[in-house]
């Protein structure tokens, strides 16, 4: 997976402070961290933008 911010390499990492049950993705270049909740929220917002553009 590539980082959305810097296009660097994302690695899977276990970080109990973010989520005790699932791994998070962390960019080894810029340090961007994506956990499942962040990813879900971004997908939801992206879907809402496309829906609004289609309605216009």
Secondary structure in CASP SS format (residue, H / E / C, confidence):
PFRMAT SS
TARGET T0000
AUTHOR 0000-0000-0000
METHOD secondary structure of the structure
MODEL  1
X C 1.00
X E 1.00
X C 1.00
X C 1.00
X C 1.00
X C 1.00
X C 1.00
X C 1.00
X E 1.00
X E 1.00
X E 1.00
X E 1.00
X E 1.00
X C 1.00
X C 1.00
X C 1.00
X C 1.00
X C 1.00
X C 1.00
X C 1.00
X C 1.00
X C 1.00
X C 1.00
X E 1.00
X E 1.00
X E 1.00
X E 1.00
X C 1.00
X C 1.00
X C 1.00
X C 1.00
X C 1.00
X E 1.00
X E 1.00
X C 1.00
X H 1.00
X H 1.00
X H 1.00
X H 1.00
X H 1.00
X H 1.00
X H 1.00
X H 1.00
X H 1.00
X H 1.00
X H 1.00
X H 1.00
X H 1.00
X H 1.00
X H 1.00
X H 1.00
X H 1.00
X H 1.00
X H 1.00
X H 1.00
X C 1.00
END
